[in-house]
Amino acid sequence: MSFISLTFIAFCLLALAAYWLSRGKTAQNAILLVASYVFYGWVHPWYAVMLGLSTLADYFLLKGMARRRERARRYLWLSLLLNVGLLAFFKYYNFFNEALAAGLSADFFFVKIALPFGLSFFTIKKVMYMVDAALGRLDPDPDLVDFALYVSFFPQIVAGPIDRAQKLLPQFKSARRWRGEFFHEAWPLIVMGFFKKVVIADTVKSMVDRLFTIETPTHLLIGAAALGFTLQILADFSAYTDISRGVARLFGLSTAENFDNPYLALTPSEFWNRWHITLSNFLRDYIFFPLRRLSLRRKGWPGWFAQAMPPMVAMFVSGLWHGAGWTFALWGIFHGLLILAYQAAGIRGEWKPAGRLERAGAWLVMFSLIVLSWLIFRAPSVGWLAGLSRLPLIGSPDEITVALIALATFAFYALPLLLKLGLDRLTRPDSWWQAAYYTAALAAIVLYINSSNPDFIYSQF
């Protein structure tokens, strides 16, 4: 069930009516849990069965952890084996299957396994809970409904944000009564999400897809395609987050912000502090920092290895988490190398250049590297990337014209985001400037809605 559908709107209205007409957090949580499983199992009911069984397995492991604290690590490893194994099977079976099937005719090798929507996202939620429970940061004996709701909360289950239990569970345990501010805080997020998805991302997508399917593109055309995808993926993914946060707010719940103008970053570390923030926090706190502490304890490791290993592993895991393909792995390695290169140059943490010119230069370099990373991410294959060096630079007049039209189109659809950035910095949220912007956004949504694509980019991860 896509956010961009009449079915979802009807489903959401029914869930909201039942939720707010009920009394008490127990009934509200039960309604929200049922709604989450209906949402998740709408297309394939077996997805909901798999989600329920895996959640029950983790719940019983938590019960065991609560009874026998001395064996908490053992229960944690069993949970990691279950969750990471399930994710690896569904995400990487087809990838390795194609390699095994090369030259063979056995039908078994050509069976395709469908990746359940949101598996990567709710797997991280469960891993974070189990790790925190094993380390004593969370109650290892949660209420079953609360735990299942945390894992399956429907506005987040397909593509995040990946909230921690410490943020959501206290809200589930508290009484909720409708307040008008819920609507006033939700509707700008929902309108902006629909606008970014329907008007910007889906319109840009059609041109980006055509550019990436050109058989022998020029460097100019590839550059235009990379810039277009850079705009598309930001608009598409942040649109999902906006709608998700807006819908959650209608239920009286506050969820994490996932984007903070990531393309304004001046360094790789700052980019990851602004892009997909909840995933970045997971990579930092559950992979990077533990590996960093391990490297500091290992006195025999060379200094360069102790410095390089944590960011490279964290970014490589990020690449593998996004999908089964060499381009995703290469994308993760690329970001790891960027972090190391900036660190080697003495550029760390919240580094800021002194002057405006230096700041503009730092931004231009970082933005160019971001665009290059998205080219790697979007590339059809590593072989396709390797072949770029043999392509012409600019090409014929017709190819130049196509590239310039594409660049002009992407610039036109980037303008609303730049305008919103300026309005947010210069005007109050309740100003008439903001009201005019949202009115124009609503009109544009109505005009573009019939040509939109219901699928979000990150729903495939």
C-alpha positions in Angstrom: 0.0 0.0 0.0 1.7 3.2 -1.2 1.4 6.5 0.6 0.6 8.0 -2.8 -2.8 6.2 -3.3 -6.4 6.7 -2.5 -6.3 3.3 -0.7 -3.8 4.6 1.8 -5.8 7.8 2.4 -8.9 5.8 3.1 -7.0 3.3 5.3 -5.4 6.1 7.2 -8.7 7.9 7.9 -10.3 4.6 9.1 -7.3 3.9 11.4 -7.4 7.5 12.7 -11.1 7.3 13.5 -10.8 4.0 15.3 -7.7 5.2 17.2 -9.0 8.5 18.5 -12.5 7.1 19.3 -10.9 4.5 21.5 -10.0 5.3 25.1 -6.7 4.4 26.8 -3.3 3.6 25.5 -3.9 -0.2 25.6 -6.7 0.0 23.1 -4.9 2.7 21.0 -1.8 0.6 20.8 -3.8 -2.5 19.8 -5.6 -0.6 17.0 -2.3 0.8 15.8 -0.7 -2.7 15.8 -3.6 -4.2 13.8 -3.4 -1.3 11.4 0.3 -1.8 11.0 -0.1 -5.5 10.1 -2.9 -4.8 7.7 -0.8 -2.1 6.0 2.3 -4.4 5.8 0.4 -7.5 4.6 -1.9 -5.6 2.2 -0.2 -6.8 -1.0 1.3 -10.1 0.3 -0.2 -11.4 3.6 2.7 -13.7 4.1 4.9 -10.6 4.7 2.8 -10.0 7.8 3.1 -13.6 8.8 6.9 -13.5 8.5 7.1 -10.2 10.4 4.9 -11.6 13.2 6.9 -14.8 13.5 10.3 -13.0 13.5 9.0 -10.5 16.1 7.7 -13.3 18.3 11.1 -15.1 18.1 12.9 -11.9 19.3 10.3 -11.4 22.0 10.9 -14.9 23.4 14.7 -14.3 23.2 14.1 -11.1 25.2 12.1 -13.1 27.8 15.0 -15.5 28.1 17.4 -12.6 28.4 15.3 -11.2 31.2 15.3 -14.5 33.1 19.0 -15.3 32.7 20.9 -12.1 32.5 24.2 -14.0 32.6 23.3 -15.4 29.2 22.3 -12.1 27.6 25.1 -12.2 25.1 24.1 -15.7 24.0 20.5 -14.6 23.4 21.8 -11.6 21.5 23.9 -13.7 19.2 20.9 -15.9 18.5 18.8 -12.8 17.6 21.6 -11.5 15.4 21.8 -14.8 13.6 18.0 -14.8 13.1 17.6 -11.2 11.9 20.8 -10.8 9.9 20.4 -14.2 8.4 16.8 -13.5 7.3 17.9 -10.2 5.8 20.9 -11.8 4.0 18.8 -14.6 2.6 16.1 -12.3 1.1 18.4 -9.6 0.0 21.3 -11.6 -1.4 19.8 -14.9 -2.5 19.0 -13.6 -6.0 22.4 -12.0 -6.3 24.4 -15.1 -5.5 21.9 -17.3 -7.2 22.7 -15.7 -10.6 26.4 -16.4 -10.1 25.7 -20.1 -9.1 23.3 -20.5 -12.0 25.8 -19.5 -14.7 25.9 -22.2 -17.2 23.4 -24.4 -15.4 19.9 -25.4 -16.4 18.5 -26.5 -13.1 15.2 -24.7 -12.6 15.9 -24.3 -8.8 18.7 -21.9 -9.5 16.4 -19.6 -11.4 13.8 -19.2 -8.6 13.5 -15.5 -7.7 12.9 -14.5 -4.1 10.9 -11.3 -3.5 12.4 -9.0 -0.9 9.8 -8.1 1.6 9.2 -4.4 1.8 10.9 -2.7 4.7 12.9 -5.8 5.8 16.1 -3.8 6.0 14.5 -1.1 8.1 12.7 -3.2 10.8 15.7 -5.5 11.0 17.8 -2.6 12.2 15.1 -1.7 14.7 15.1 -5.2 16.2 18.9 -5.4 16.2 19.1 -2.0 18.1 16.6 -3.2 20.6 18.3 -6.5 21.2 21.8 -4.9 21.6 20.5 -2.3 24.0 18.7 -4.9 26.0 21.7 -7.1 26.2 23.9 -4.1 27.4 21.3 -3.0 30.0 20.2 0.1 28.2 16.6 -1.2 27.7 14.1 -3.4 29.5 14.7 -6.9 28.3 11.1 -7.8 29.2 8.9 -5.4 27.2 5.2 -5.7 26.7 4.5 -7.8 23.7 2.1 -5.3 22.0 4.5 -2.4 22.6 7.4 -4.3 21.2 5.5 -5.6 18.2 4.2 -2.1 17.5 7.7 -0.6 17.8 8.9 -3.0 15.2 5.9 -2.8 12.8 4.7 0.9 13.2 3.3 1.3 9.8 4.3 4.9 8.9 7.9 3.8 9.3 8.1 0.1 8.3 8.8 0.5 4.6 11.4 3.2 4.6 11.9 4.7 8.0 12.8 6.8 9.9 14.5 4.1 12.0 13.6 5.4 15.4 15.1 3.8 18.5 13.0 2.1 21.1 14.0 4.8 23.6 12.1 7.4 21.6 9.0 5.4 20.6 8.2 3.1 23.5 7.7 5.9 26.1 5.2 7.4 23.7 3.4 4.1 23.4 3.2 3.8 27.2 1.7 7.3 27.7 -1.9 8.3 27.4 -2.8 10.2 24.2 -5.7 12.5 23.6 -6.4 14.4 20.4 -5.0 18.0 20.2 -5.4 20.4 17.4 -1.6 20.9 17.2 -1.2 17.4 15.9 -3.0 18.4 12.7 -1.2 21.8 12.4 2.2 20.1 12.8 1.3 17.2 10.4 -0.3 18.8 7.4 2.8 20.9 6.3 4.9 17.7 6.4 2.3 15.7 4.4 1.8 18.4 1.8 5.6 18.9 1.4 6.1 15.1 1.2 3.4 14.8 -1.6 4.9 17.8 -3.4 8.4 16.5 -3.4 7.4 13.0 -4.5 4.6 13.7 -7.0 5.9 17.0 -8.5 9.6 16.8 -8.2 10.9 13.3 -7.8 8.6 11.5 -10.2 8.9 14.1 -12.9 12.7 14.1 -12.7 12.7 10.3 -12.6 11.3 9.9 -16.2 14.2 12.0 -17.6 16.9 10.4 -15.4 15.8 6.9 -16.5 16.0 7.9 -20.2 19.4 9.4 -19.8 20.7 6.3 -18.0 19.4 4.0 -20.8 21.3 5.8 -23.6 23.5 3.2 -25.2 26.6 5.4 -25.8 26.1 8.6 -23.7 28.6 11.4 -23.5 30.3 12.6 -20.3 28.0 15.7 -20.5 24.9 13.5 -20.6 26.2 11.3 -17.8 26.9 14.4 -15.7 23.4 15.6 -16.4 21.9 12.2 -15.4 24.0 12.1 -12.2 22.8 15.6 -11.2 19.2 14.6 -12.0 19.4 11.5 -9.8 21.0 13.6 -7.0 17.9 15.7 -7.0 15.5 12.7 -7.5 16.8 10.6 -4.6 16.8 13.5 -2.2 13.2 14.6 -3.2 11.9 11.0 -3.2 13.4 9.7 0.1 12.8 12.9 2.1 9.3 12.9 0.7 8.7 9.5 2.3 10.1 10.7 5.6 8.0 13.8 5.6 4.8 11.8 4.9 5.8 9.2 7.5 6.4 11.9 10.2 3.2 13.7 9.3 1.1 10.6 9.6 2.7 9.6 12.8 2.0 13.1 14.2 -1.7 12.6 13.3 -1.6 9.7 15.7 -0.1 11.9 18.4 3.4 10.5 18.0 6.7 12.3 17.4 9.3 10.6 15.2 12.8 11.4 14.2 13.9 13.9 11.6 15.8 12.1 8.9 17.2 14.9 6.7 18.9 18.2 7.4 19.8 19.8 4.1 22.4 17.1 3.3 23.6 18.8 0.1 24.9 21.8 2.1 27.5 19.5 3.8 31.2 20.6 3.6 32.7 17.2 4.6 31.8 13.5 4.2 31.2 13.2 8.0 28.8 16.2 7.9 27.0 14.7 4.9 26.3 11.6 6.9 25.2 13.7 9.9 22.6 15.2 7.6 21.6 12.4 5.2 19.4 9.5 6.4 20.2 10.6 9.9 18.7 7.6 11.7 20.7 5.1 9.6 23.8 7.2 10.1 23.3 7.1 13.8 22.9 3.3 13.8 26.1 2.9 11.8 28.0 5.3 14.1 26.7 3.9 17.4 26.5 0.2 16.7 29.3 -0.3 14.2 31.8 2.6 14.0 32.2 3.3 17.8 32.4 -0.4 18.8 35.0 -1.0 16.1 36.8 2.1 17.1 37.0 1.0 20.7 38.2 -2.4 19.6 40.9 -0.9 17.5 42.1 1.2 20.4 42.3 -1.9 22.6 44.3 -3.9 20.1 47.8 -2.6 20.7 49.3 -4.8 18.0 47.3 -3.3 15.1 49.1 -0.8 12.9 48.0 2.7 13.5 46.8 3.2 9.9 44.7 0.1 10.1 43.1 1.1 13.5 42.2 4.5 11.9 40.9 3.1 8.6 39.0 0.0 9.7 36.0 1.5 11.5 34.9 4.0 8.8 35.6 1.6 6.0 33.6 -1.3 7.6 30.7 1.1 8.6 30.4 2.5 5.1 30.8 -1.0 3.5 28.0 -2.2 5.7 25.9 0.8 4.6 26.5 -0.2 0.9 25.6 -3.8 1.5 22.5 -2.7 3.5 21.2 -0.8 0.5 21.2 -3.7 -1.8 22.8 -6.8 -3.4 25.1 -5.5 -6.1 28.7 -4.5 -6.7 27.7 -0.9 -7.3 26.2 -0.6 -3.8 29.4 -2.2 -2.3 31.5 0.2 -4.4 29.4 3.1 -3.3 30.0 2.2 0.4 33.7 1.8 -0.2 33.8 5.2 -2.0 32.2 7.0 1.0 34.6 5.2 3.4 37.6 6.4 1.3 36.2 9.9 1.3 36.0 10.0 5.1 39.6 8.7 5.3 40.9 11.2 2.7 39.3 14.1 4.6 40.7 12.8 7.9 44.2 12.5 6.4 43.9 16.1 5.3 43.1 17.1 8.9 39.5 17.9 8.1 37.4 16.3 10.9 34.2 16.9 12.9 32.6 20.3 12.5 35.4 21.8 10.4 34.4 25.1 8.8 36.6 27.2 6.4 37.4 30.7 7.6 36.2 32.8 4.6 33.2 32.7 2.3 35.3 31.9 -0.7 37.0 29.0 1.0 33.6 27.8 2.2 32.1 28.0 -1.3 35.1 26.0 -2.6 34.7 23.4 0.1 31.0 23.1 -0.7 31.6 22.8 -4.4 34.2 20.0 -3.9 31.9 18.1 -1.5 28.8 18.5 -3.6 30.7 17.2 -6.7 31.8 14.2 -4.7 28.2 13.6 -3.6 27.0 13.7 -7.2 29.8 11.2 -8.2 28.8 8.9 -5.4 25.1 8.9 -6.6 26.4 8.1 -10.1 28.0 5.0 -8.6 24.9 4.2 -6.7 22.6 4.6 -9.7 24.9 2.9 -12.3 23.6 -0.2 -14.0 26.8 -2.1 -13.3 30.4 -1.8 -12.4 31.3 -2.6 -16.0 29.1 0.3 -17.1 31.1 2.6 -14.8 34.4 1.2 -16.1 33.3 2.0 -19.6 32.7 5.7 -19.0 36.4 6.6 -19.6 36.0 5.5 -23.3 33.0 7.7 -24.0 33.2 11.1 -25.8 33.3 14.2 -23.6 30.6 16.4 -25.2 29.3 14.8 -28.3 27.3 16.1 -31.2 25.2 19.3 -31.2 22.1 17.2 -30.7 23.6 15.5 -27.7 24.7 18.8 -26.3 21.1 20.1 -26.7 19.6 17.1 -24.9 22.1 17.5 -22.0 21.3 21.2 -21.7 17.5 20.6 -21.8 17.9 18.0 -19.1 20.1 20.3 -16.9 17.6 23.1 -17.4 14.7 20.8 -16.4 16.6 19.6 -13.3 17.4 23.2 -12.3 13.7 24.2 -12.7 12.5 21.4 -10.4 15.3 22.1 -7.9 14.1 25.7 -7.5 11.1 24.9 -5.2 13.4 23.2 -2.8 15.8 26.1 -2.8 12.9 28.5 -2.3 11.6 26.5 0.6 15.1 26.5 2.2 15.2 30.3 1.9 11.6 30.7 3.3 12.4 28.5 6.3 15.4 30.6 7.1 13.9 34.0 6.5 10.2 33.7 7.5 8.1 32.4 10.3 6.2 29.1 9.8 2.9 30.9 10.1 3.8 33.7 7.7 1.7 34.4 4.6 4.8 33.5 2.5 4.7 30.0 3.9 0.9 29.8 3.3 1.4 30.9 -0.3 4.0 28.3 -0.8 1.9 25.5 0.5 -1.1 26.7 -1.5 1.0 26.6 -4.7 2.3 23.2 -3.7 -1.2 21.8 -3.3 -2.2 23.1 -6.7 0.9 21.5 -8.3 0.1 18.2 -6.6 -3.4 18.2 -8.1 -1.9 18.9 -11.6 0.8 16.2 -11.4 -0.9 13.5 -9.3 -2.1 11.4 -12.3 1.4 11.1 -13.7 3.1 10.1 -10.4 4.7 6.7 -9.5 3.5 5.1 -6.3 6.8 3.4 -5.6 9.5 5.1 -3.5 13.2 4.5 -4.2 14.0 3.3 -0.7 11.1 0.9 -0.6 13.3 -1.5 -2.6 15.9 -1.5 0.1 
